[in-house]
Amino acid sequence: MLKIYNTMLATLTALRPAIEQIERSDSDLAKQMRRASTSVALNIAEGSYARGRNRKALYQVALGSAKETRACIDVALALGYLESVDGTAVSNLGSVCAVLYRLVT
């Protein structure tokens, strides 16, 4: 299993309060962020045990979901649903994206 799997689990834990806060203002955005962020961890896990092109495809989906999670954070901040987000979570999300990018390119 890739180390970023555990990093993503920690990121999910750190983002939980932000998702709950977004949910108070925009339940659709909160659901989308929850689905996207959990998709990252699930696709990393599945990709870790896949073979060939399947592995790369799963990591590509994980990368897309990680970028979508970041976009959800940006939208929530822009709309005033959040005033700030845990800096470690954002940094960890960036690290996850960087590793996944290297794996798919």
N, C-alpha and C positions, 0 to 999 in steps of 0.2 A: 504494500500500500504506500502511496506517495505521502511524504510528510505534509504536503499542502492539504491533505484530507483533514488532519487534526487542526491545522490552521483554519480551515473553513468552518469546522465545528465550533472553534473558539469565536470565530467571527459571527456565526449565527447566534451564539449566546450573547455576544456584545450588542448585536443589532436588535435583539428581542424588545428592549424598551422603546427603541425608535419605531419599530413596526407597530407596537401597541399604541404609541402616541399618534402615528399617522392614521391608524384605524379610527380614532375618535373624530377625525375630520374627513377622511376619504377611505371608506372600507374597500373600494375597488383597488385603489393604489396599494393599500396594505396587503390585500390578497395577492396582487401581482408580485409585490416585493417578496412576500413569503414563498410563493411558488418558485420565483426565479432563484432566490438564495438557497432554498433547499435543493433545487435542481443541480446547483453547482456541486454540492457534497455528494449527491446521489450519482451523478455522472462521473465524478472522479473515482468513486468507489467501484462503479461498474467497469469503467475504463481500465482500472488497475488489473482486472482479471480477464480483459478481452484480448483478442489476438488480431494482428494485422491491421487492416483498414478500419475495422470496428473500433479499435482502441483510439485511433486518431479522431474518428468521427465523434466518439463520446467525449473526448477532451475538447473538441471544437464546440460541442453543445454546452459543455461546462463553461468554456470561455465566454460564449455568447450570453449565458445566464449570469455570469459574474458581471459582465458589462451592463446587462439589464438591471441588475441589483444596484450598481453604481448610479445608473440613470434614475432609478426610483428615488434614491437618496437625493440626487440633484433636484429632481422635480419637487420632492417634499420640502426641501429647503427653499426653493424658488417660490413655492406657493405659501410659505409661512407655516406649514404643518409642523416643521421642526425648526428650532433655533440653531441647533448644532447636533453633531453626531460624534459618537465616540471615535476619537482620532486613531486609536489602535485598530479598531474595526476597519476603518477606511484604509489604513496602511496595510493591514493584513489582506484586505480585498485586492489591493494593488499588487501585492506579492503573489497572490494566487493567480491573478491575471498574467503576470510576467512569466511564471513557471508554465502555465498552460499555453501561452503564446509560443514559448520555446519548444514545447512538445508538438505543436501542430504545424509549425513552419519549417 
